[in-house]
């Protein structure tokens, strides 16, 4: 930086120029600074003019973290730019990374217009807290997030789907945690509180969940260990996982089927009847509607409701494999889907009141929700892709 020169001809050294800037940034008046350095107010004003102007009141009040650039460091950056130094040379002089200097200046294109005090003021304004949330600042984003929550998308699904649907629109970006905070934390709430009921758990606070366990034993069953490798690695569609969703007092039931590759869901109305005759008949009815190439195998737990699995295989051509006892993770897709279905059919309720038309509507809605494992496509989109 060029040295400040008073009208009396005395020159300020670089150290004195930096002291002027530092004292002004702390809130001292020009008279006080001039008196402390033994110079004139005119010299102080000249120093400030060459540095880009007087720092604002906001920047003077702000407490500065040691991790952030100080006004003195910014002035060293400006002086290095004036001398034609590279960003690396400036960074070595102030003990910072070259990338820090480059970001501060704005790359090579920002060299000509860089001013230390202006940059310091701008940094202080950007660091001010609290900030207005992104949901509050963008009605478009707020509307999109609210609409997807009402369609029972999870926050993570919303975040990923917005990136997929608006690939070139930075405004339509939001982190899943931001959505959770807007629902859960009152001080950050920018979404209607009632939207929390559309979350999978329906809760307004986070709690651990426990999954159900396997049960039972079936005569002449074929172990999951004998299931083809193509079903294990999900390389080929047509391999299904199944289970029962159980209602109040274990007296009402819904049959659930999930295709392993696409996570496509089919639901079977069972009412209050979970006998093996009814379950196998209803499952065979649903499976029978599928194309032949999508009827390869079914993996079930060891519940007695599928004791007549041999008759089921004869009727449908679908081979049945049974999980090991107490091993629900061997039907991971189905267990996850049952968790999703509890949004529609809560525990402790009568499941018999939902007819097949209602189950088909729920299945369609679930098949229209994006999944991370499908690169945020929906099961319906993935199934359509396969059927083509």
C-alpha positions as CSV (number, residue, x, y, z in Angstrom):
1,X,0.0,0.0,0.0
2,X,1.2,3.6,-0.7
3,X,2.1,5.4,2.5
4,X,-0.2,8.0,3.9
5,X,1.2,11.6,3.7
6,X,0.1,14.4,5.9
7,X,-0.1,18.0,4.8
8,X,3.0,18.7,7.0
9,X,5.0,16.2,4.9
10,X,5.5,13.5,7.5
11,X,5.1,10.0,6.2
12,X,3.3,7.1,7.9
13,X,5.1,3.8,7.8
14,X,3.3,0.6,6.8
15,X,3.0,-0.4,10.4
16,X,1.4,3.0,11.2
17,X,-1.0,2.7,8.3
18,X,-2.1,-0.7,9.5
19,X,-2.5,0.7,13.0
20,X,-4.8,3.5,11.7
21,X,-7.0,0.9,10.1
22,X,-7.1,-1.3,13.2
23,X,-7.9,1.6,15.5
24,X,-10.7,2.8,13.2
25,X,-12.1,-0.8,13.0
26,X,-12.2,-0.9,16.8
27,X,-14.4,2.3,16.8
28,X,-11.9,5.1,17.6
29,X,-12.7,8.5,16.0
30,X,-10.4,10.1,13.4
31,X,-9.3,12.7,16.0
32,X,-8.3,10.0,18.5
33,X,-6.4,8.0,15.8
34,X,-4.6,11.1,14.6
35,X,-3.6,12.1,18.2
36,X,-2.4,8.6,19.0
37,X,-0.1,8.5,15.9
38,X,0.9,12.1,16.0
39,X,-0.5,13.0,12.6
40,X,-3.5,14.9,11.2
41,X,-7.1,13.9,10.6
42,X,-6.6,14.6,6.9
43,X,-3.9,11.9,6.8
44,X,-6.2,9.5,8.6
45,X,-9.0,10.2,6.0
46,X,-6.5,9.7,3.2
47,X,-5.5,6.3,4.6
48,X,-9.1,5.3,4.9
49,X,-9.9,6.5,1.4
50,X,-7.1,4.4,-0.1
51,X,-8.2,1.4,1.9
52,X,-11.7,1.6,0.5
53,X,-13.6,3.7,3.1
54,X,-14.4,3.7,6.7
55,X,-15.5,0.4,8.3
56,X,-19.2,0.2,9.2
57,X,-20.5,0.2,12.8
58,X,-21.6,-3.4,12.4
59,X,-18.1,-4.5,11.5
60,X,-16.6,-2.6,14.5
61,X,-19.0,-4.3,16.9
62,X,-18.5,-7.8,15.6
63,X,-16.2,-10.1,17.6
64,X,-13.9,-11.9,15.2
65,X,-12.9,-15.5,15.3
66,X,-9.2,-16.3,14.8
67,X,-10.3,-18.6,12.0
68,X,-11.6,-15.6,10.0
69,X,-9.6,-13.0,8.2
70,X,-9.0,-9.9,10.1
71,X,-9.0,-6.3,8.7
72,X,-5.2,-6.3,8.9
73,X,-4.9,-9.5,6.9
74,X,-7.3,-8.1,4.3
75,X,-5.1,-5.0,4.1
76,X,-2.0,-7.2,3.6
77,X,-3.9,-8.9,0.8
78,X,-4.8,-5.6,-0.8
79,X,-1.2,-4.5,-0.5
80,X,0.0,-7.7,-2.1
81,X,-2.4,-7.3,-5.0
82,X,-1.1,-3.7,-5.5
83,X,2.4,-5.1,-5.6
84,X,1.5,-7.7,-8.2
85,X,2.2,-10.7,-5.9
86,X,0.6,-14.1,-6.5
87,X,-2.0,-15.5,-4.2
88,X,0.5,-18.0,-2.9
89,X,3.0,-15.4,-2.0
90,X,0.4,-13.3,-0.2
91,X,-0.9,-16.4,1.6
92,X,2.6,-17.3,2.9
93,X,3.0,-13.7,4.2
94,X,-0.1,-13.8,6.3
95,X,0.0,-17.5,7.2
96,X,-3.1,-18.6,5.3
97,X,-3.9,-21.0,2.6
98,X,-3.7,-19.8,-1.0
99,X,-7.3,-21.0,-1.6
100,X,-8.4,-18.7,1.3
101,X,-6.8,-15.7,-0.4
102,X,-8.2,-16.6,-3.8
103,X,-11.8,-17.0,-2.4
104,X,-11.4,-13.7,-0.5
105,X,-10.4,-11.8,-3.6
106,X,-12.8,-13.6,-5.9
107,X,-10.1,-15.1,-8.2
108,X,-8.0,-13.2,-10.7
109,X,-11.0,-11.3,-11.9
110,X,-11.5,-9.7,-8.5
111,X,-8.0,-8.2,-8.2
112,X,-8.8,-4.9,-9.7
113,X,-11.7,-4.1,-7.5
114,X,-10.6,-5.5,-4.2
115,X,-10.8,-3.1,-1.2
116,X,-9.9,-4.3,2.4
117,X,-12.5,-2.4,4.4
118,X,-15.3,-3.1,1.9
119,X,-14.4,-6.8,2.0
120,X,-14.4,-6.7,5.8
121,X,-17.8,-5.0,6.0
122,X,-19.2,-7.6,3.6
123,X,-17.8,-10.5,5.6
124,X,-19.3,-9.0,8.8
125,X,-22.7,-8.6,7.3
126,X,-22.7,-12.2,5.9
127,X,-21.7,-13.6,9.3
128,X,-24.5,-11.8,11.2
129,X,-26.8,-14.1,13.1
130,X,-29.6,-15.1,13.2
131,X,-30.2,-15.4,9.5
132,X,-33.5,-15.8,7.7
133,X,-34.1,-19.5,6.9
134,X,-34.0,-20.6,3.3
135,X,-37.6,-21.9,3.6
136,X,-38.8,-18.5,4.8
137,X,-36.8,-16.6,2.1
138,X,-38.1,-18.7,-0.8
139,X,-41.9,-19.2,-1.3
140,X,-41.3,-21.6,-4.2
141,X,-39.1,-23.9,-2.1
142,X,-41.5,-23.6,0.9
143,X,-44.4,-24.6,-1.3
144,X,-42.6,-27.5,-2.9
145,X,-41.4,-28.9,0.4
146,X,-44.8,-28.6,2.0
147,X,-46.5,-30.3,-0.9
148,X,-44.1,-33.2,-0.8
149,X,-44.5,-33.6,2.9
150,X,-48.2,-33.9,2.4
151,X,-47.5,-36.6,-0.1
152,X,-45.6,-38.4,2.7
153,X,-42.1,-37.9,1.1
154,X,-39.4,-38.1,3.8
155,X,-37.1,-35.1,4.2
156,X,-34.3,-37.0,2.6
157,X,-36.5,-38.0,-0.4
158,X,-37.5,-34.3,-0.7
159,X,-34.0,-33.1,-0.7
160,X,-32.8,-35.6,-3.4
161,X,-35.9,-35.2,-5.5
162,X,-35.7,-31.4,-5.7
163,X,-32.1,-31.8,-6.9
164,X,-33.3,-34.2,-9.6
165,X,-36.3,-32.1,-10.6
166,X,-34.5,-28.8,-10.6
167,X,-30.9,-29.6,-11.6
168,X,-30.0,-26.0,-12.7
169,X,-31.9,-24.1,-10.0
170,X,-29.9,-23.4,-6.8
171,X,-32.9,-21.8,-5.1
172,X,-34.6,-25.3,-5.1
173,X,-31.9,-26.9,-2.9
174,X,-32.4,-27.8,0.7
175,X,-30.8,-30.3,3.1
176,X,-32.9,-33.0,4.8
177,X,-31.7,-31.8,8.2
178,X,-33.0,-28.3,7.4
179,X,-36.5,-29.7,6.9
180,X,-36.3,-31.7,10.1
181,X,-35.2,-28.6,12.0
182,X,-38.0,-26.6,10.6
183,X,-40.5,-29.3,11.8
184,X,-38.9,-30.2,15.2
185,X,-37.2,-27.1,16.5
186,X,-39.6,-24.3,17.4
187,X,-37.1,-21.5,17.1
188,X,-36.3,-22.6,13.5
189,X,-39.9,-23.7,12.5
190,X,-40.8,-22.4,9.1
191,X,-43.1,-25.2,8.2
192,X,-46.6,-25.7,9.6
193,X,-46.4,-27.8,12.8
194,X,-49.1,-30.2,11.5
195,X,-46.9,-31.3,8.6
196,X,-44.9,-33.4,11.1
197,X,-47.8,-35.9,11.1
198,X,-46.9,-36.8,7.5
199,X,-43.5,-38.0,8.5
200,X,-43.1,-41.8,8.7
201,X,-43.1,-41.9,12.5
202,X,-45.8,-39.1,12.9
203,X,-43.8,-37.8,15.8
204,X,-42.6,-34.3,16.6
205,X,-39.3,-35.6,18.2
206,X,-36.9,-38.3,17.2
207,X,-37.0,-41.6,19.0
208,X,-35.3,-45.0,18.3
209,X,-37.5,-47.6,16.7
210,X,-37.5,-51.4,17.1
211,X,-38.3,-53.8,14.2
212,X,-40.4,-57.0,14.6
213,X,-38.8,-60.4,14.9
214,X,-39.2,-63.5,12.9
215,X,-41.2,-66.5,14.2
216,X,-42.4,-70.0,13.6
217,X,-41.4,-73.0,11.6
218,X,-42.9,-74.6,8.4
219,X,-42.9,-78.2,7.2
220,X,-40.9,-79.0,4.1
221,X,-39.7,-75.4,3.8
222,X,-36.8,-74.4,1.6
223,X,-34.2,-72.3,3.3
224,X,-33.2,-68.9,2.1
225,X,-29.7,-70.3,1.8
226,X,-30.9,-72.1,-1.3
227,X,-32.3,-69.0,-2.9
228,X,-30.6,-68.3,-6.3
229,X,-27.7,-65.8,-6.3
230,X,-29.6,-63.6,-8.8
231,X,-32.2,-63.0,-6.1
232,X,-29.6,-62.2,-3.5
233,X,-27.8,-59.5,-5.5
234,X,-31.0,-58.2,-7.0
235,X,-29.7,-58.5,-10.5
236,X,-32.9,-59.8,-11.9
237,X,-36.5,-58.5,-11.2
238,X,-39.2,-60.9,-10.2
239,X,-38.0,-61.9,-6.7
240,X,-40.4,-60.9,-4.0
241,X,-40.4,-60.6,-0.2
242,X,-43.6,-60.9,1.8
243,X,-45.0,-60.6,5.3
244,X,-48.2,-59.8,7.2
245,X,-49.0,-56.4,8.7
246,X,-50.8,-57.1,11.9
247,X,-53.5,-54.9,13.5
248,X,-55.1,-54.4,16.9
249,X,-54.9,-57.3,19.2
250,X,-53.5,-59.5,16.4
251,X,-57.0,-59.8,14.9
252,X,-56.7,-58.0,11.5
253,X,-54.2,-58.4,8.8
254,X,-52.8,-57.0,5.5
255,X,-50.6,-59.1,3.2
256,X,-47.5,-57.2,1.9
257,X,-45.4,-58.0,-1.1
258,X,-42.2,-56.1,-2.2
259,X,-40.2,-56.7,-5.4
260,X,-36.5,-56.8,-4.4
261,X,-35.0,-54.9,-7.3
262,X,-37.6,-52.1,-7.8
263,X,-39.1,-52.1,-4.3
264,X,-42.5,-52.2,-6.0
265,X,-45.3,-52.9,-3.5
266,X,-48.5,-55.0,-3.7
267,X,-51.0,-55.2,-0.8
268,X,-53.6,-58.0,-0.1
269,X,-56.8,-57.5,1.8
270,X,-57.1,-60.2,4.4
271,X,-59.5,-58.7,6.9
272,X,-59.7,-60.8,10.1
273,X,-58.6,-64.0,8.4
274,X,-54.9,-65.0,8.4
275,X,-55.4,-68.7,7.9
276,X,-53.0,-70.4,5.5
277,X,-55.9,-71.0,3.0
278,X,-56.9,-67.4,2.8
279,X,-53.3,-66.0,2.8
280,X,-52.1,-68.3,0.0
281,X,-55.2,-67.6,-2.0
282,X,-55.0,-63.9,-1.7
283,X,-51.2,-63.8,-2.5
284,X,-51.7,-66.1,-5.5
285,X,-54.4,-63.7,-6.7
286,X,-52.1,-60.7,-6.6
287,X,-49.0,-62.6,-8.0
288,X,-51.1,-64.0,-10.8
289,X,-51.7,-60.5,-12.2
290,X,-48.0,-60.1,-12.9
291,X,-46.2,-60.9,-16.1
292,X,-44.5,-64.3,-16.1
293,X,-41.0,-62.8,-16.0
294,X,-41.9,-61.1,-12.7
295,X,-42.9,-64.3,-11.0
296,X,-39.7,-66.0,-9.9
297,X,-39.5,-66.4,-6.1
298,X,-41.0,-65.3,-2.8
299,X,-39.1,-65.0,0.5
300,X,-41.2,-65.2,3.6
301,X,-40.6,-65.5,7.4
302,X,-41.4,-68.6,9.3
303,X,-45.0,-67.7,10.1
304,X,-47.6,-70.5,9.8
305,X,-49.7,-68.4,7.4
306,X,-47.7,-69.8,4.5
307,X,-47.7,-73.4,5.6
308,X,-49.3,-74.4,2.3
309,X,-46.4,-72.9,0.3
310,X,-46.2,-76.0,-1.9
311,X,-49.8,-75.5,-3.2
312,X,-49.0,-71.8,-3.7
313,X,-45.9,-72.6,-5.8
314,X,-47.9,-75.0,-7.9
315,X,-50.7,-72.5,-8.5
316,X,-48.4,-69.5,-9.4
317,X,-45.1,-71.0,-10.4
318,X,-43.3,-68.9,-7.8
319,X,-40.8,-70.7,-5.6
320,X,-41.0,-70.0,-1.9
321,X,-37.9,-69.6,0.4
322,X,-38.1,-69.1,4.2
323,X,-35.8,-67.0,6.3
324,X,-33.9,-68.2,9.3
325,X,-35.6,-67.8,12.7
326,X,-35.5,-64.3,14.2
327,X,-33.8,-62.9,11.1
328,X,-36.0,-60.0,9.8
329,X,-32.9,-58.5,8.1
330,X,-33.1,-61.3,5.5
331,X,-36.2,-59.6,4.2
332,X,-34.9,-56.1,4.6
333,X,-36.9,-54.5,1.8
334,X,-40.1,-55.9,3.2
335,X,-39.3,-54.8,6.7
336,X,-38.6,-51.3,5.5
337,X,-41.8,-51.2,3.5
338,X,-43.8,-52.4,6.5
339,X,-42.4,-49.4,8.4
340,X,-43.5,-47.1,5.6
341,X,-47.0,-48.7,5.6
342,X,-47.4,-47.8,9.3
343,X,-47.8,-44.2,8.2
344,X,-51.1,-45.3,6.7
345,X,-52.0,-48.2,9.0
346,X,-50.8,-47.3,12.5
347,X,-50.1,-50.0,15.1
348,X,-53.0,-50.8,17.4
349,X,-55.7,-50.0,14.8
350,X,-58.2,-52.3,13.0
351,X,-56.8,-53.1,9.6
352,X,-60.0,-54.9,8.5
353,X,-61.7,-51.5,7.8
354,X,-59.5,-50.9,4.8
355,X,-60.9,-52.6,1.7
356,X,-58.8,-53.7,-1.3
357,X,-59.5,-50.4,-3.2
358,X,-58.0,-48.5,-0.3
359,X,-55.0,-50.8,-0.2
360,X,-54.5,-50.3,-3.9
361,X,-54.5,-46.5,-3.4
362,X,-52.0,-46.7,-0.7
363,X,-49.7,-49.0,-2.7
364,X,-49.9,-46.6,-5.7
365,X,-48.9,-43.7,-3.4
366,X,-46.0,-45.7,-1.9
367,X,-44.9,-46.7,-5.4
368,X,-44.8,-43.0,-6.4
369,X,-42.4,-42.0,-3.6
370,X,-38.7,-41.7,-4.7
371,X,-36.1,-44.1,-3.1
372,X,-32.4,-43.5,-2.5
373,X,-31.5,-47.0,-3.5
374,X,-33.1,-46.4,-6.9
375,X,-31.1,-43.1,-7.4
376,X,-34.2,-41.3,-6.3
377,X,-36.5,-42.7,-9.0
378,X,-39.8,-44.1,-7.8
379,X,-40.6,-47.9,-7.7
380,X,-43.3,-47.2,-10.3
381,X,-40.8,-45.5,-12.7
382,X,-38.4,-48.4,-12.2
383,X,-41.0,-51.0,-12.8
384,X,-42.2,-49.2,-15.9
385,X,-38.6,-49.1,-17.2
386,X,-38.2,-52.9,-16.7
387,X,-41.6,-53.7,-18.4
388,X,-40.6,-51.7,-21.5
